[in-house]
Amino acid sequence: MKTYFLSVVFLGGLLAVVGQADAKAEPARVGVILPLTGDIAVIGGACKNGMELAYAELDPEERAKFELVFEDDQGQPKNTISAFQRLAAAGPLHAVVTASSGTSKSLVPLTERAKVPLIAIASDPAVSRDKEYAVNFWVTPETEVAKLLGEVKAKGYRSVAIVTGVHDGTLSFKSAFHGQKPDSLAVVFDEEYPIDMRDFRTAITSMRATTFDAVFLNLFLGQIGVFARQARELGVTQPLFAVELFEDATEVENANGGLLGQWYVQADEGSGAFFEKYKARYPEASTFGAGNGYDAVMLIASALREQRRLNDYLHTLKEFSGALGTYSATGDNRFTLPATIKVVTEDGFEKQSS
């Protein structure tokens, strides 16, 4: 194990000096560890699609400088660690890309020790907080919740019920919500549930004993649609709203109509041109995380093009224009990515005008 880490640190450090290798050097390896199967495969699949689209658009000379090596972790932290170990054993790593907060948090101690840049498509700020080689490449929970609370105010909600799945991402939304919530907004019900829970009828009955204007449905994938269906069956007619996770066709189907017309906050799509290209190539695929995957590849390519260390490049990024719009590094290992309001419709997920 000691030999493994020494080799990764040494060789990874060499490859981090982008552009200094001679023309005959092997391409830099980017390990991409995504949930390509399992409960959150909708996110991993979209990220992979976006990355492959970006890679295909690069000039042949740019593609020759690095390669993407994909691994499936099924959204399970233990699998993420195993995947990283396989990738590192096969050769030096220039960077690693992950998706989801839980898996990224499990991996960051290893990437920090190995001094390998980690681009985490993840919400929880704990992934990159006080780290040297990790960045959160997702709109921040604070930004999303600020957008959410603005919509809550616009809709005139005065009291809400909150149901939360115990997951790093959803808990970060809940923390941001309570940190930004105005005193005028009452929280009359606030409970957490394990992410493998599927029967919410007792919880919904308890929730209905209170009076509320809307439900902050802050559960995880696999729970959202089930809760929405059970809530409607038990007579809950109030609006449902969320951060991000309504944007899954399976959840909408499982809700049996319970999510139609309901609103949520999502990372802004930024460039309309990107999404036109994406939908043309992947007409049936989700876009949830696709722009982040696309831009992650373009950021790596840009660092190579400018012959800069990738870690330095990510942490000092200024006015980068990509699929997600124009954004910069924030100075706290995150980026100024915007959020937007979307609504679930029978035809998909519709962005609301700002």
N, C-alpha and C positions, 0 to 999 in steps of 0.2 A: 504493500500500500504506500509506503514511503517513496519507493522508486517511482510509482505512478504519479504521485503529486509533484515530485521533483521534475519529472519529464514534462508534465503539463505546464508547470510554472516557467521552466526554462524556455521550452519551445514556444509556448503561448506568448511569452514576453517578446521573443524574437519576432513572431508574426504580428504582434501588435504594432510594430514599427512599419506601418503600411507603406508600401512603395519602395522599400529599401532593398528588397530581394532582387537578384538578377533575373533576366528574362527567362532563364531555364528553370527557375524555382517552381516547385509544385504550387498549385493554386491554394490560397488560404481556405480553410475548412470552417464553415459556419454550421454548427449543430443546431437543428431546429426540433425542439421537443414539444409536441402538440398533442392535445386530446383528439385523435383522429377517429376513435371509437369511444363508446360509452355515453354517459348522460350529457356531456357538454361537447360532443363531437361537432355540433352545429357551429361552435366558435372555432374549434381547431381546423375544421374543414374550410371555413371561409378564410382564415388566416393563411392556410396553405395555398389556397387558390390565388389570393392576392400576391403572395410571395412568388409563385410560379409565373403569374402574369408579369410582374415587374422584371423578373430575371429574363424572361423571353424578350422583353423590350430593350434590354441593354445591348450595346454594340458587342460583337463577338470578342473584341479585345478586352472589354470590361468583364464579360462573362468568364474569360479565361483566367482572370485574376482570383476568382473565388468560386467555391461550389457550396451548394446547400445540401446538407445531409439530414434527412427527415427521420424522426423517431416518434412512435406513438406511445404516450404515457397513460392514455385512457382517463386523464384528469386525476390520476392517483399519485401522490407525492413519492411513494416508494418506487414507483415505476419511473418517475422523473429522474431520481437519483441513479437508478440502474442504467437508464438510457445515457445519462451523462458519463458514467463510468465506461460504458461500451464505446462511446464516441471518443473519449480521451485515450482509451487503450489502443484505438485504431490509428491514432496520429494526433499531431498538435491541432489545437482549436484556436481560431482567430476570434470567435464570438459564439454566444449561445442565444437563441431566441426561445422564449417560453410563452404560454398563454394560460392564464388563470392565476389568482392570487395564492391559493394554497400550494400549488406545485412550485410556483416561483419562490415562495418563502422557504420551501424545503431545500431548494437548490442553492440559494444565494450564499450560504456559508462555504460551500464547495467552490463556487466560482470566485468568491472573494479570496479564498486561500490560494487558488490557482492563478489569480490575477487575470481572469478571462472576462471580458465585457459581457454583461448579461442585459439583453433587451427584453424586459418583461412586459408583455401585453396583459397588464393586470392593474386592478384598481387600488388594492390595499397599499397605502403609503409605507407600511412597515417593510415591504419588499426592498425598497431602496433607501430607507431612512438611515442616515449616517454611514452609508456604504461608499466604497471607493470605485467599484467597478460595475454597479447595477444602476439601471434606470427603469422607472415605470413609464412605459410607452402607451398610456391610455389617459383619457381625460380624467382629471382628478375628481375624487368623491366630492370635494368642496365645490368644484365648479358645477358638477351635476346636481348636487343638492341645492345650490343657490338657484339654479334654473327651475328645479322642482318646486321650491318654496315660492318662487315668483308666480308660478302657475297656480299653486294652491291659493295664493292671495287673489289672483285674478279671477278665480272661480268662486271666491267667497266662502271657502271652507273655514269654519271656526273651530271644529273639533274633528279629530281623526283617530282611528284605531290603527295600530301597527302590528303586523305579524311578520316575524323575521326568521329566516333559516340560519342555523349556526354554521356559517361559512365565512372565511376571511373577507371576501368581497362584500357580501350583504351586511356583515357587521360593520364594515368601514362606512357603508352608506348610512346605517343607523346612527353611528357615532357622529358623522357629519350633520345629520338631520337634527339631533339633539343639540349639537354645538351651535347651529345657526337658527334654530327655530325661534320665532318671536314669542314673547310671553302671551300675546293675544291668541295664539293657536293652542288649543287644549289637546293633550293626548289622553284619551279616556281608557284606552286599552293598549297594552304594550307587552307582548309575549314573544318568547323565542322557542323554536322547535328544531329538533335534529333534522338534518337534510334528508334522511331516509324515511321520514314520516310522510304518510300518504292519506291517513284518515283524520280530517280536521273537524269532524262534525261536533265533537264535544267542545273544541276550542271555539268554533263558530257560535255555538249556543251560548257560551259564556260571553263572547263578544257582543252578541245581540242583546244581552241584558243591559248594555250601556247605550248611550245616545251619541251618535257620531254622524258627520256629514259625508265622510269618505273613508276608504281603507287604503292605507299604504301597504301594498302587497309586496313585502320585501323578502319573499321566500326564494328558494333556489330552483334551478332547472329540475324538472321532474315533479315539482310541487305546485308550481304556479297554476297550471291548467286545472289540476285536481281541486285545489282550494277554490278557484273561481267557480267551477261547476257545483261543488258542494255548497258554497255560499249562496248561489242563486237558487239551488234546490231547497235550501232552508229559509228562503225568504229575504235574503239580503239584497236590497235593490240599490243601495248607495253606490256611487262611482268607485272604481278601483283604479289605483295608479301605482307606478313602480319606477325603479331605475333599471333600465336596460332589458330586463329578462322577459318582458312580454314579447320580445322580438324573436320568436321561435315558432315555426309553423306547427310543431308537435304540441306545444303548450296551448296554442289556439285551438287545435283540434280536440285536445283533451278537455278543454273548458266547455265544449259543446255549446258555443255561443256566448259563454259568460265573459269573454274578453273583448268581444266586438264592441267598438266604440269607446273602449277604455284607453287612457292616455299614459304615456311614460316618457321619461327622459333618456336620451341616447346620445352617444358621441356623434357630433355633427358629421355629416357625410362630406363636407368640404367640396372638393372638385366634382362637379357634375359630369365632366368629361371622363373621369376615371370610372365612375359607376356605369356610364353608358358602355364603356369598353368591357367592364367586368360582366355585366348582364348579357352582353352579346356573346361572350365566351362561356359563361356559366349561367345559362338562362334560368335554371331551376335551383340554383344554389343560394344560400343565405349570404347576406352582405355583412353580417355581424362580425366585425373584426377584420374584414377583407382589406379595408383601407390601411389599417395598422400594419398588416402583413406586407402590403405593397410598399408602404413608406419605409418599413424596416430594411427591406432590400435596397431601396434607393438611397437610404442614409449610409449603408455600408459601402455601396458603390461610390457615393460621393466622397467619402473619406478616403477610399483607395485612389480616386481620381486626383484628389488634392494632396496625396501622399502624406496623410496625417494619421496619427495614432487614433484608432477608432474611439477609445475611451475618452480622450481629450476632445475629439470632435463632437461626440454626443453631449458632453457636459458644457460645451461652449457654443452650442448651436444657436444661430441667429437668423431669423427670417427665412427659414427653409420652406419652400413651396412644394407641396406634394398632394397626394390624394386627399389628405385631411385638411387641406387649406394651407395657410401660412402660419408658422409657429416657431417658437424659440425655446431654448432651455430656460427653466425657471430659477436655477441656482440651487434647488433642493432635490436634484436627481429626477425631476419631472419636466413636463413640457406644457406650453400654453395652448393646449388643445381645447376646442370649444364644444359645447353641448347644445342640443336642440330638443324640441318637443315633437313627439310622434304619436300617432293614433293607430290602433289596430282596426283594420277594415276587412271586408270580405275579400278584397283584392290584394291584401298584403299589409304593409306598414307604411303609413303616409306621413311624411314630414309636414308639420304645420308651418305656415308662414310666420316669420319672426315678428 
